[in-house]
Amino acid sequence: MGELRVRSVLVTGANRGIGLGLVQHLLGLPNPPEWVFAACRDPKGQRAQELQNLASKHPNLVIVPLEVTEPASIKAAAASVGERLKDSGLNLLINNAGISHYKSFDSNTQEDMAQVYATNTIGPLLLSQAFLPLLKKAAQGSPGSGLSCSKAAIINMSSYAGSIQDVYVWEYGQAISYRCSKAALNMLTKCQSLGYREHGILCAAFHPGWVITDMGGTIEDKTRVTVDVSVRGMLKVMSSLSEKDTGTFLDWEGKVLPW
């Protein structure tokens, strides 16, 4: 596995946790992307302060306002990114924005389920639809017939917690809405891989590990990984993905996980 080389990339949920880590590592690559689009809900807010600091030092970083549950916001983001890229298209879309409610069967409500699905499953669907013209444009502008993240790709940030076969870390929490939303995201990824292959777009779902972030909670476990380890690993795996990997569910070390 080598180093990821990509001309343009968009990361959602980019103001903290894994999303911020991805942006930092992409900017720190020996050959960084010409464009790194960091999308988040409130680019001027306090929670985006680290992104703002990065943008002041890196002219190739563009912060994009995006609410992944609002179609109008998604459409505006796609238009804004398209204006910057002009005729070159977008090589890599990383659907990273996600939320969770750590609730049991008894306490889960309709609102909980709908809210988590809106962000974790419907958001990636709508974003992929909106950015499809830019992804297709990037694929058409890349030589060769194979698939890769350097050409055009959608990476959906899933979770091993969504594995129906293994139901990862059940003993630590039921998190019903989160698990169901990620299982659905995995199916979406598989469908995208079949539907977008003809356009030259690779699609894969990633489990970033049980990462030490605000969303990951405070439980101590030897299997947990830092944002740095997770992101470094995922970018390394992304650099090696090819046609045989489209429609797969992988962890941050490249291991294939059971659906």
Backbone hydrogen bonds in HBPLUS format (Angstrom, degrees):
<---DONOR---> <-ACCEPTOR-->    atom                        ^
c    i                          cat <-CA-CA->   ^        H-A-AA   ^      H-
h    n   atom  resd res      DA  || num        DHA   H-A  angle D-A-AA Bond
n    s   type  num  typ     dist DA aas  dist angle  dist       angle   num
A0034-GLU N   A0007-ARG O   2.80 MM  27  5.16 125.4  2.10 122.9 137.7     1
A0035-TRP N   A0007-ARG O   3.05 MM  28  6.46 151.6  2.13 155.0 162.1     2
A0092-LEU N   A0008-SER O   3.17 MM  84  6.43 141.8  2.33 139.8 150.5     3
A0009-VAL N   A0035-TRP O   3.09 MM  26  6.43 147.7  2.20 146.2 155.7     4
A0037-PHE N   A0009-VAL O   2.80 MM  28  6.11 176.0  1.80 165.5 166.3     5
A0010-LEU N   A0092-LEU O   2.84 MM  82  6.35 154.7  1.91 162.0 170.6     6
A0094-ILE N   A0010-LEU O   2.84 MM  84  6.07 172.0  1.84 174.7 177.1     7
A0011-VAL N   A0037-PHE O   2.88 MM  26  6.29 160.4  1.92 171.5 177.0     8
A0039-ALA N   A0011-VAL O   2.84 MM  28  5.96 167.4  1.86 163.9 166.5     9
A0012-THR N   A0094-ILE O   3.16 MM  82  6.51 163.8  2.18 176.2 173.0    10
A0014-ALA N   A0039-ALA O   2.97 MM  25  5.57 177.8  1.97 154.8 155.2    11
A0020-LEU N   A0016-ARG O   3.19 MM   4  4.69 166.1  2.21 108.7 111.5    12
A0021-GLY N   A0017-GLY O   3.02 MM   4  6.25 157.9  2.07 148.5 155.6    13
A0022-LEU N   A0018-ILE O   2.83 MM   4  6.09 152.9  1.90 152.4 159.0    14
A0023-VAL N   A0019-GLY O   3.11 MM   4  6.42 161.8  2.15 148.8 152.9    15
A0024-GLN N   A0020-LEU O   2.93 MM   4  6.20 166.9  1.95 155.3 158.6    16
A0025-HIS N   A0021-GLY O   2.97 MM   4  6.15 164.0  2.00 151.1 155.2    17
A0026-LEU N   A0022-LEU O   2.86 MM   4  6.00 156.2  1.92 151.7 158.6    18
A0027-LEU N   A0023-VAL O   3.00 MM   4  6.19 161.0  2.04 152.5 157.0    19
A0028-GLY N   A0024-GLN O   3.06 MM   4  6.21 133.4  2.29 134.9 147.7    20
A0029-LEU N   A0026-LEU O   3.37 MM   3  5.43 166.4  2.39 103.1 107.0    21
A0036-VAL N   A0060-ASN O   2.83 MM  24  6.05 159.2  1.88 164.5 161.0    22
A0062-VAL N   A0036-VAL O   2.87 MM  26  6.20 165.2  1.90 158.0 161.5    23
A0038-ALA N   A0062-VAL O   2.86 MM  24  6.12 158.0  1.91 148.7 156.2    24
A0064-VAL N   A0038-ALA O   2.85 MM  26  5.85 160.7  1.89 131.5 137.4    25
A0040-CYS N   A0064-VAL O   3.08 MM  24  6.50 152.0  2.16 160.9 167.7    26
A0066-LEU N   A0040-CYS O   2.81 MM  26  5.18 152.1  1.89 129.9 131.9    27
A0045-GLY N   A0042-ASP O   3.00 MM   3  5.30 161.4  2.04 116.0 122.1    28
A0048-ALA N   A0045-GLY O   3.10 MM   3  5.53 158.9  2.14 110.7 117.4    29
A0049-GLN N   A0046-GLN O   3.18 MM   3  5.27 157.8  2.23 114.6 113.7    30
A0052-GLN N   A0048-ALA O   2.94 MM   4  6.26 158.1  1.99 155.6 162.4    31
A0053-ASN N   A0049-GLN O   2.95 MM   4  6.27 154.2  2.02 149.8 156.5    32
A0054-LEU N   A0050-GLU O   3.02 MM   4  6.28 154.3  2.09 143.4 150.0    33
A0055-ALA N   A0051-LEU O   2.87 MM   4  6.14 160.1  1.91 154.4 159.9    34
A0056-SER N   A0052-GLN O   3.13 MM   4  6.37 141.1  2.29 142.2 151.5    35
A0057-LYS N   A0054-LEU O   2.96 MM   3  5.32 145.5  2.08 106.8 117.4    36
A0058-HIS N   A0054-LEU O   2.93 MM   4  6.09 134.4  2.14 149.3 163.4    37
A0061-LEU N   A0058-HIS O   3.07 MM   3  5.61 166.2  2.09 120.6 123.2    38
A0070-GLU N   A0067-GLU O   3.02 MM   3  5.62 167.9  2.03 125.5 127.6    39
A0073-SER N   A0070-GLU O   3.00 MM   3  5.36 122.5  2.34 109.7 123.8    40
A0074-ILE N   A0070-GLU O   3.07 MM   4  6.42 155.8  2.13 154.5 162.2    41
A0075-LYS N   A0071-PRO O   2.94 MM   4  6.13 161.2  1.97 150.8 155.6    42
A0076-ALA N   A0072-ALA O   3.00 MM   4  6.17 156.1  2.06 142.8 149.3    43
A0077-ALA N   A0073-SER O   2.94 MM   4  6.15 153.1  2.01 144.7 152.0    44
A0078-ALA N   A0074-ILE O   3.00 MM   4  6.26 160.4  2.03 151.8 156.3    45
A0079-ALA N   A0075-LYS O   3.05 MM   4  6.28 155.4  2.11 145.5 152.2    46
A0080-SER N   A0076-ALA O   2.95 MM   4  6.13 157.7  2.00 147.0 153.1    47
A0081-VAL N   A0077-ALA O   2.94 MM   4  6.15 163.7  1.96 154.2 157.9    48
A0082-GLY N   A0078-ALA O   2.92 MM   4  5.98 157.5  1.97 142.9 150.0    49
A0083-GLU N   A0079-ALA O   3.03 MM   4  6.25 147.5  2.14 144.7 152.2    50
A0084-ARG N   A0080-SER O   3.37 MM   4  6.69 151.0  2.46 141.6 148.1    51
A0085-LEU N   A0081-VAL O   2.99 MM   4  6.26 161.0  2.02 155.1 160.6    52
A0086-LYS N   A0082-GLY O   2.93 MM   4  5.83 135.3  2.14 141.9 152.3    53
A0088-SER N   A0085-LEU O   3.11 MM   3  5.61 172.7  2.11 134.3 133.8    54
A0090-LEU N   A0134-LEU O   2.90 MM  44  5.10 145.3  2.03 100.2 111.5    55
A0153-ALA N   A0091-ASN O   2.74 MM  62  6.24 139.9  1.90 152.4 166.0    56
A0093-LEU N   A0153-ALA O   2.94 MM  60  6.30 165.9  1.96 158.2 162.1    57
A0155-ILE N   A0093-LEU O   2.85 MM  62  6.23 166.6  1.87 162.2 166.5    58
A0096-ASN N   A0094-ILE O   3.04 MM   2  5.71 115.9  2.47 111.1  94.6    59
A0095-ASN N   A0155-ILE O   2.84 MM  60  6.15 143.5  1.97 152.7 164.5    60
A0157-MET N   A0095-ASN O   2.94 MM  62  5.90 171.3  1.95 148.1 148.4    61
A0103-LYS N   A0101-HIS O   2.91 MM   2  5.58 132.7  2.14 105.3  91.3    62
A0108-ASN N   A0104-SER O   3.15 MM   4  6.14 129.1  2.42 151.4 162.4    63
A0113-MET N   A0109-THR O   3.13 MM   4  6.42 169.5  2.14 154.8 155.8    64
A0114-ALA N   A0110-GLN O   2.94 MM   4  6.10 168.2  1.95 153.8 157.4    65
A0115-GLN N   A0111-GLU O   2.89 MM   4  5.93 160.7  1.93 148.8 154.2    66
A0116-VAL N   A0112-ASP O   3.04 MM   4  6.21 166.6  2.06 154.6 157.7    67
A0117-TYR N   A0113-MET O   3.00 MM   4  6.12 164.3  2.02 151.2 156.1    68
A0118-ALA N   A0114-ALA O   2.92 MM   4  5.99 153.6  1.99 142.9 150.6    69
A0119-THR N   A0115-GLN O   3.32 MM   4  6.60 153.4  2.40 144.3 149.0    70
A0120-ASN N   A0116-VAL O   2.83 MM   4  5.86 167.5  1.85 160.2 162.1    71
A0121-THR N   A0117-TYR O   2.94 MM   4  5.06 156.0  2.00 131.7 137.8    72
A0122-ILE N   A0117-TYR O   2.91 MM   5  6.16 168.5  1.92 158.0 161.9    73
A0123-GLY N   A0118-ALA O   2.98 MM   5  5.95 125.5  2.29 130.1 144.9    74
A0125-LEU N   A0121-THR O   3.37 MM   4  6.56 150.9  2.46 138.5 146.4    75
A0126-LEU N   A0122-ILE O   2.92 MM   4  6.18 167.6  1.93 162.9 164.5    76
A0127-LEU N   A0123-GLY O   2.85 MM   4  6.03 162.3  1.88 160.0 165.7    77
A0128-SER N   A0124-PRO O   3.03 MM   4  5.97 158.6  2.08 137.4 143.3    78
A0129-GLN N   A0125-LEU O   3.06 MM   4  6.33 152.3  2.14 145.3 153.1    79
A0130-ALA N   A0126-LEU O   2.93 MM   4  6.15 161.3  1.97 148.0 153.0    80
A0131-PHE N   A0127-LEU O   2.89 MM   4  6.04 155.2  1.95 151.9 158.3    81
A0132-LEU N   A0128-SER O   2.99 MM   4  5.69 112.0  2.46 133.6 146.5    82
A0132-LEU N   A0129-GLN O   3.40 MM   3  5.21 154.0  2.48  95.1 102.5    83
A0134-LEU N   A0131-PHE O   3.08 MM   3  5.36 119.7  2.46 104.9 119.3    84
A0135-LEU N   A0131-PHE O   2.94 MM   4  6.21 154.7  2.00 155.7 164.1    85
A0136-LYS N   A0132-LEU O   2.80 MM   4  5.95 165.3  1.82 161.1 164.4    86
A0137-LYS N   A0133-PRO O   3.02 MM   4  6.12 150.2  2.11 135.7 144.0    87
A0138-ALA N   A0134-LEU O   3.05 MM   4  6.28 152.0  2.13 140.2 147.0    88
A0139-ALA N   A0135-LEU O   2.95 MM   4  6.24 159.2  1.99 150.2 155.9    89
A0140-GLN N   A0136-LYS O   2.90 MM   4  6.11 158.8  1.94 150.3 155.8    90
A0141-GLY N   A0137-LYS O   3.07 MM   4  6.24 135.8  2.28 137.0 148.4    91
A0141-GLY N   A0138-ALA O   3.15 MM   3  5.11 127.6  2.44  92.4 106.3    92
A0142-SER N   A0139-ALA O   3.21 MM   3  5.30 162.9  2.24 104.3 109.3    93
A0151-LYS N   A0148-SER O   3.24 MM   3  5.26 138.2  2.43  94.4 105.3    94
A0152-ALA N   A0148-SER O   3.14 MM   4  6.32 148.1  2.24 165.8 161.2    95
A0202-LEU N   A0152-ALA O   2.97 MM  50  6.33 163.8  2.00 148.6 144.7    96
A0154-ILE N   A0202-LEU O   2.78 MM  48  6.27 152.6  1.86 158.2 167.3    97
A0204-ALA N   A0154-ILE O   3.11 MM  50  6.64 154.2  2.18 161.4 168.8    98
A0156-ASN N   A0204-ALA O   2.94 MM  48  6.33 163.5  1.97 159.3 163.3    99
A0206-PHE N   A0156-ASN O   2.92 MM  50  6.26 159.4  1.97 160.9 163.9   100
A0158-SER N   A0206-PHE O   2.71 MM  48  5.31 135.5  1.90 140.0 154.3   101
A0162-GLY N   A0159-SER O   2.86 MM   3  5.54 164.7  1.89 117.3 122.6   102
A0163-SER N   A0160-TYR O   2.96 MM   3  5.25 165.7  1.98 114.1 116.7   103
A0167-VAL N   A0163-SER O   2.85 MM   4  5.30 151.7  1.93 140.0 147.8   104
A0164-ILE N   A0259-TRP O   2.97 MM  95  5.95 158.0  2.02 113.9 107.1   105
A0172-TYR N   A0169-VAL O   3.05 MM   3  5.47 155.4  2.11 109.8 117.3   106
A0173-GLY N   A0170-TRP O   3.13 MM   3  5.41 149.7  2.22 106.4 115.1   107
A0179-ARG N   A0175-ALA O   2.93 MM   4  6.14 171.0  1.94 166.5 169.1   108
A0180-CYS N   A0176-ILE O   2.96 MM   4  6.12 171.8  1.97 158.8 161.1   109
A0181-SER N   A0177-SER O   2.98 MM   4  6.04 154.9  2.04 142.1 149.4   110
A0182-LYS N   A0178-TYR O   3.04 MM   4  6.26 149.9  2.13 149.5 157.1   111
A0183-ALA N   A0179-ARG O   2.94 MM   4  6.19 151.3  2.02 150.0 158.3   112
A0184-ALA N   A0180-CYS O   2.98 MM   4  6.17 156.5  2.04 146.0 152.2   113
A0185-LEU N   A0181-SER O   2.93 MM   4  6.12 143.1  2.07 132.6 143.2   114
A0186-ASN N   A0182-LYS O   2.95 MM   4  6.16 148.1  2.05 140.9 148.4   115
A0187-MET N   A0183-ALA O   3.22 MM   4  6.61 152.6  2.30 142.3 148.6   116
A0188-LEU N   A0184-ALA O   2.91 MM   4  6.23 155.4  1.98 147.3 154.8   117
A0189-THR N   A0185-LEU O   2.86 MM   4  6.15 155.8  1.92 149.2 155.2   118
A0190-LYS N   A0186-ASN O   3.05 MM   4  6.37 158.0  2.10 147.3 152.6   119
A0191-CYS N   A0187-MET O   2.92 MM   4  6.20 162.5  1.95 153.5 158.1   120
A0192-GLN N   A0188-LEU O   2.78 MM   4  6.04 158.0  1.83 153.5 160.2   121
A0193-SER N   A0189-THR O   2.90 MM   4  6.14 152.8  1.98 147.9 155.2   122
A0194-LEU N   A0190-LYS O   3.23 MM   4  6.54 145.5  2.35 143.0 151.2   123
A0195-GLY N   A0191-CYS O   2.87 MM   4  6.09 160.2  1.90 153.1 159.4   124
A0196-TYR N   A0192-GLN O   2.75 MM   4  5.60 154.9  1.82 152.1 156.6   125
A0199-HIS N   A0196-TYR O   2.95 MM   3  5.26 143.9  2.09 106.4 117.5   126
A0201-ILE N   A0196-TYR O   3.27 MM   5  5.52 165.9  2.29 143.4 141.6   127
A0200-GLY N   A0197-ARG O   2.85 MM   3  5.19 162.6  1.88 114.7 119.9   128
A0247-GLY N   A0203-CYS O   2.61 MM  44  5.63 175.0  1.61 170.0 171.1   129
A0205-ALA N   A0248-THR O   2.98 MM  43  6.32 173.2  1.98 164.3 166.1   130
A0250-LEU N   A0205-ALA O   2.90 MM  45  6.31 161.5  1.94 163.5 160.9   131
A0207-HIS N   A0250-LEU O   2.72 MM  43  6.11 152.1  1.79 152.4 160.5   132
A0225-VAL N   A0210-TRP O   3.14 MM  15  6.13 151.7  2.22 126.9 135.1   133
A0213-THR N   A0211-VAL O   3.00 MM   2  5.81 114.1  2.45 112.5  95.8   134
A0212-ILE N   A0225-VAL O   2.89 MM  13  6.12 147.8  2.00 161.7 168.1   135
A0217-GLY N   A0214-ASP O   3.40 MM   3  5.72 161.2  2.44 104.3 109.7   136
A0224-ARG N   A0221-ASP O   3.11 MM   3  5.72 168.4  2.12 120.5 124.1   137
A0230-SER N   A0226-THR O   3.02 MM   4  6.21 169.7  2.03 155.0 158.1   138
A0231-VAL N   A0227-VAL O   2.86 MM   4  5.92 174.8  1.86 159.3 160.9   139
A0232-ARG N   A0228-ASP O   2.99 MM   4  5.95 163.5  2.01 146.3 151.7   140
A0233-GLY N   A0229-VAL O   3.04 MM   4  6.05 158.0  2.09 141.8 148.2   141
A0234-MET N   A0230-SER O   2.89 MM   4  6.15 164.5  1.92 153.3 157.6   142
A0235-LEU N   A0231-VAL O   2.97 MM   4  6.12 169.8  1.98 156.8 158.9   143
A0236-LYS N   A0232-ARG O   3.16 MM   4  6.29 149.1  2.26 139.9 148.2   144
A0237-VAL N   A0233-GLY O   2.96 MM   4  6.27 156.9  2.01 152.3 158.7   145
A0238-MET N   A0234-MET O   2.80 MM   4  6.04 163.6  1.83 154.6 159.4   146
A0239-SER N   A0235-LEU O   3.11 MM   4  6.26 145.1  2.24 137.2 145.2   147
A0240-SER N   A0237-VAL O   2.96 MM   3  5.40 148.2  2.06 111.4 120.8   148
A0241-LEU N   A0238-MET O   3.31 MM   3  5.33 157.0  2.37 102.8 109.3   149
A0245-ASP N   A0242-SER O   2.85 MM   3  5.49 156.7  1.90 122.6 130.4   150
A0246-THR N   A0243-GLU O   3.34 MM   3  5.66 163.0  2.37 108.9 113.6   151
A0248-THR N   A0245-ASP O   3.23 MM   3  5.65 133.3  2.46 144.3 137.4   152
A0257-LEU N   A0249-PHE O   2.78 MM   8  5.58 174.7  1.78 159.3 160.5   153
A0251-ASP N   A0255-LYS O   2.90 MM   4  5.38 143.4  2.03 141.1 152.9   154
A0254-GLY N   A0251-ASP O   2.87 MM   3  5.29 166.3  1.89 119.5 123.3   155
